[in-house]
């Protein structure tokens, strides 16, 4: 396995127990779900810790401006039923990112200092632990927590998963693949994103749970921004999707990464997907997406570059287009026809994880 760990990301082990995170009480810390990979030759688990530090914002002025814009352009209005969603999701998007924050975490009784947070408020570090010292629960999950100042009584925990070098993993899109997002209809898209409760594509939670029972691990890769991580995770938990990592877009209103919000998934998703493939070179992968964006094009390119890892591509036919298969003949040119399949209803998916 190639060296996938930058020295700048390695967390520093601490022996002094009086070390604390420099987090203020009015700042929020969110740990994102991550998955660890095993370096078999070194007998080391590489455990990524990734999260976000921000100060919540409650800007009535900005919310009013955006509310009026959406009402004028799309006829969308905030109602008593949608007020909570609109306020919360927009406030997350305009939150004040906190830079240069140093998180101290406790993992298996050891303290580690993570690299400081960047201008977008995100921090990333990798803990390296001998495999002989790691023991997870039956689902492979391990918890860790932030070490805060004695005056801060909050308990802030994160969860990561040990994923073995061999097995089957599912890399899935979210919008219009497992969540109704209406990406190709701007009015419905903004309504679903900022106003309404998130709703699953009927039947997809059941399909994913069955795959989980058969031993699959899961990674969601989406074009949604990291600011919506918490609502998205709550949606996945509410509808009992399998535990998963999430890879989202880095978007910051104050710099050029704001343009990432409008970048095609054909540009942003392959980077995240290839990072997962590189961490687990001996695992087999099922890619699941939809016809509403450019998932087929992105997945076809990845399948050509990683033919030994990609064993199935499933594309949800969002508009029930009867000619979709023929229109994809060029997209999947040179790829075995048995490798990819389109479906309108999840019941049409016939996939035996154990046979892969």
C-alpha positions in Angstrom: 0.0 0.0 0.0 1.4 3.5 -0.9 2.1 5.9 1.9 -1.3 7.7 2.3 -0.4 9.7 5.4 1.1 13.2 5.2 3.4 14.0 8.1 1.6 17.3 8.5 -1.6 15.4 9.4 -0.1 13.0 12.0 -1.6 13.8 15.5 0.9 14.4 18.3 0.6 12.1 21.3 0.6 14.0 24.6 1.8 12.8 28.0 0.8 15.9 30.0 -2.7 15.3 31.2 -3.4 19.0 31.7 -3.6 19.8 28.0 -7.0 21.1 26.8 -8.6 22.1 23.5 -8.6 25.9 23.1 -12.3 25.9 22.4 -14.6 28.6 23.8 -17.9 27.9 25.3 -19.8 29.7 22.5 -18.0 27.6 19.8 -19.4 24.4 18.5 -17.3 21.3 17.6 -18.6 18.6 15.3 -16.7 15.4 14.6 -17.5 13.9 11.2 -17.7 10.1 10.9 -14.5 8.6 9.5 -13.1 5.2 8.7 -9.7 3.8 9.6 -7.5 1.7 7.3 -4.9 -0.9 8.3 -1.3 -0.8 7.1 -0.7 -4.5 7.2 3.1 -4.3 6.7 3.6 -1.9 9.6 0.7 -3.4 11.6 -0.7 0.1 12.2 -4.2 1.4 12.1 -4.4 4.9 10.5 -7.3 6.6 12.2 -8.4 9.9 10.6 -10.1 12.5 12.8 -12.0 15.2 10.9 -14.3 17.9 12.1 -15.5 21.4 12.2 -15.3 24.3 14.7 -17.7 27.1 14.3 -19.6 29.8 16.2 -23.3 29.6 15.4 -24.8 32.6 13.7 -28.4 33.8 13.9 -28.5 36.6 11.4 -32.1 37.8 10.9 -30.9 40.3 8.3 -29.2 37.7 6.1 -32.1 35.1 6.5 -34.6 37.8 5.5 -32.5 38.7 2.4 -32.3 35.1 1.3 -35.9 34.4 2.2 -37.1 37.3 0.0 -34.8 36.2 -2.8 -36.2 32.7 -2.8 -39.8 34.0 -2.6 -39.2 36.4 -5.5 -37.4 33.9 -7.8 -39.2 30.6 -6.9 -42.3 31.6 -5.0 -41.0 29.8 -1.9 -42.2 31.1 1.4 -41.4 30.3 5.0 -44.4 28.8 6.8 -44.9 27.8 10.5 -44.1 24.2 9.4 -40.9 25.0 7.6 -39.6 27.9 9.8 -37.4 25.7 12.0 -35.7 23.9 9.1 -35.1 27.2 7.2 -33.6 28.9 10.2 -31.4 26.1 11.3 -30.0 25.1 7.9 -29.3 28.6 6.8 -27.7 29.5 10.1 -25.4 26.5 9.6 -24.4 27.7 6.2 -23.5 31.2 7.4 -21.9 30.0 10.6 -18.6 31.8 11.6 -15.8 29.3 10.9 -13.1 29.3 13.7 -9.5 29.1 12.5 -6.4 28.1 14.4 -8.3 26.0 16.9 -6.3 23.1 18.4 -8.3 20.1 19.4 -7.0 17.7 22.0 -8.8 14.4 21.9 -8.7 11.3 24.1 -8.5 8.0 22.2 -8.1 4.7 24.1 -6.8 6.5 27.2 -4.2 8.5 25.2 -4.3 12.2 24.5 -3.5 13.5 21.0 -3.2 17.1 19.6 -4.6 17.5 16.2 -3.4 20.0 13.6 -5.0 23.4 14.0 -8.3 24.2 12.2 -8.1 26.0 8.8 -9.9 29.2 7.7 -12.9 27.0 6.9 -13.0 25.9 10.5 -12.2 22.3 9.6 -9.4 20.3 11.3 -7.9 17.0 10.1 -5.5 14.7 11.7 -4.4 11.0 11.7 -3.7 8.9 14.7 -1.5 5.9 14.2 -2.0 3.0 16.6 -0.5 -0.5 16.6 -3.1 -3.0 15.6 -2.4 -5.0 18.7 -3.8 -2.2 20.9 -7.1 -1.7 19.0 -10.3 -3.3 20.0 -13.6 -2.1 18.6 -17.2 -3.1 19.4 -18.9 -5.8 17.3 -19.7 -3.3 14.6 -16.1 -2.1 14.3 -17.0 1.3 15.9 -14.8 3.2 18.3 -15.6 6.4 20.2 -13.3 9.3 21.1 -13.9 12.6 22.8 -12.6 16.2 22.9 -10.7 17.2 26.0 -12.2 20.6 27.0 -11.3 23.0 29.8 -12.4 22.1 33.3 -14.9 25.0 33.2 -16.6 23.6 30.1 -18.9 20.7 31.1 -19.9 19.7 27.5 -19.2 16.2 26.3 -18.2 16.2 22.6 -17.7 12.8 21.1 -16.9 11.4 17.7 -17.1 7.9 16.1 -14.9 6.1 13.7 -15.0 2.7 12.2 -12.2 0.1 11.6 -12.6 -1.2 8.1 -10.6 -4.3 7.3 -8.4 -4.4 4.2 -10.6 -7.0 2.4 -14.4 -7.0 1.9 -17.1 -5.2 0.1 -17.8 -1.5 0.4 -20.6 0.6 -1.0 -19.9 4.2 -2.2 -23.2 6.0 -2.6 -24.4 9.4 -3.7 -27.1 11.0 -1.4 -29.2 13.5 -3.4 -31.8 11.7 -5.6 -30.1 8.4 -4.9 -31.2 7.9 -1.3 -32.7 11.3 -0.5 -35.4 13.1 -2.5 -33.6 16.3 -3.6 -35.0 17.2 -7.0 -31.6 18.4 -8.3 -32.9 19.1 -11.8 -35.8 21.3 -10.6 -34.4 24.4 -8.8 -37.6 25.4 -7.1 -38.1 21.9 -5.6 -34.4 21.6 -4.9 -34.2 24.7 -2.7 -37.5 23.7 -1.1 -36.1 20.3 -0.2 -32.7 21.7 0.9 -33.9 24.5 3.1 -37.6 24.2 3.9 -38.9 20.6 4.1 -37.9 17.6 6.2 -35.5 15.3 4.3 -37.3 12.3 2.8 -35.8 9.1 1.6 -36.2 7.5 -1.7 -38.7 4.8 -1.0 -37.1 1.4 -0.5 -33.5 2.5 -0.4 -33.0 2.3 3.4 -34.1 -1.3 3.3 -31.8 -2.2 0.4 -28.8 -0.7 2.2 -29.7 -2.4 5.5 -29.8 -5.7 3.7 -26.3 -5.1 2.3 -25.1 -4.1 5.7 -26.4 -7.4 7.1 -24.5 -9.2 4.4 -21.2 -7.5 5.6 -20.9 -4.4 3.4 -19.4 -1.1 4.7 -20.7 2.3 3.5 -19.3 5.7 2.4 -21.6 8.5 1.2 -20.0 10.9 -1.3 -22.2 13.9 -2.0 -22.2 17.4 -3.7 -23.9 18.8 -0.6 -21.6 21.2 1.4 -20.1 20.2 4.8 -22.3 22.8 6.5 -25.2 20.4 6.1 -23.4 17.5 7.6 -25.5 17.5 10.8 -28.9 17.6 9.1 -27.8 14.9 6.6 -26.5 12.6 9.4 -29.7 13.1 11.3 -31.6 12.1 8.2 -29.5 9.0 7.7 -29.9 8.0 11.3 -33.7 8.7 11.4 -34.4 6.4 8.5 -32.0 3.7 9.8 -29.4 3.8 7.0 -26.2 1.9 7.9 -23.4 3.7 9.7 -21.3 5.5 7.1 -18.7 8.1 6.5 -19.7 11.2 4.6 -17.6 13.1 2.1 -19.1 16.5 1.2 -18.0 19.7 -0.6 -15.7 22.2 1.0 -17.5 25.5 0.6 -16.7 28.8 2.3 -18.6 32.0 1.4 -15.5 34.2 2.0 -13.1 32.7 -0.5 -12.8 30.9 -3.9 -14.1 27.6 -2.4 -17.6 29.2 -2.6 -17.4 28.3 -6.3 -17.3 24.6 -5.3 -21.0 24.8 -4.6 -21.6 25.1 -8.3 -18.9 22.7 -9.5 -20.1 19.5 -11.3 -20.0 16.3 -9.4 -17.9 15.1 -12.3 -15.1 17.3 -10.9 -15.6 17.0 -7.1 -16.8 13.4 -6.5 -14.0 11.4 -8.2 -11.4 13.0 -5.9 -13.2 11.8 -2.8 -14.0 8.4 -4.3 -10.4 7.8 -5.4 -9.2 8.6 -1.9 -11.4 5.8 -0.5 -10.2 3.4 -3.2 -6.6 4.2 -2.4 -7.1 3.5 1.3 -8.6 0.1 0.7 -6.8 -1.3 -2.4 -7.9 -4.9 -1.7 -11.6 -4.2 -1.2 -14.3 -4.5 -3.8 -16.6 -1.6 -4.4 -20.2 -1.0 -5.5 -20.9 2.5 -6.8 -24.5 3.7 -6.4 -25.7 7.0 -8.0 -28.5 8.5 -10.1 -29.2 9.8 -13.5 -30.0 13.4 -12.3 -26.4 14.5 -12.2 -23.3 13.1 -13.7 -22.8 10.1 -11.6 -22.7 7.7 -14.6 -19.9 9.6 -16.2 -17.9 9.9 -13.0 -18.4 6.2 -12.1 -17.5 5.0 -15.6 -14.2 6.9 -15.6 -13.4 5.5 -12.1 -14.3 1.9 -13.2 -11.9 2.2 -16.2 -9.1 3.4 -13.9 -9.8 0.9 -11.1 -11.1 -2.2 -12.9 -10.0 -4.7 -10.2 -11.9 -2.8 -7.4 -15.2 -1.7 -9.0 -17.5 -4.7 -9.2 -20.9 -3.1 -9.8 -22.4 0.3 -10.8 -26.0 1.0 -10.0 -27.8 4.1 -11.4 -31.2 5.2 -10.2 -33.3 6.2 -13.2 -34.7 9.4 -11.6 -37.2 10.2 -14.4 -38.1 6.6 -15.4 -36.6 7.3 -18.8 -37.3 4.1 -20.9 -34.3 5.0 -23.2 -31.8 5.5 -20.4 -29.9 2.3 -21.0 -29.3 3.1 -24.7 -28.3 6.6 -23.9 -25.6 5.3 -21.6 -24.0 3.0 -24.3 -21.4 5.6 -25.0 -20.9 6.6 -21.3 -20.1 3.0 -20.4 -18.3 2.1 -23.6 -15.7 -0.6 -23.1 -17.1 -1.6 -19.7 -18.7 -5.0 -19.3 -22.5 -4.7 -19.6 -22.9 -6.9 -16.6 -21.0 -4.4 -14.5 -23.6 -1.6 -14.6 -27.4 -1.5 -14.2 -30.1 1.1 -14.1 -33.2 0.9 -11.9 -36.4 2.8 -11.3 -37.4 1.1 -8.1 -35.1 -0.4 -5.5 -37.0 -3.7 -5.7 -35.4 -4.0 -9.2 -31.9 -4.2 -7.6 -30.8 -7.8 -7.4 -27.3 -7.8 -5.8 -25.8 -10.5 -3.7 -23.1 -8.9 -1.6 -21.7 -12.2 -0.5 -21.1 -13.3 -4.2 -18.8 -10.2 -4.8 
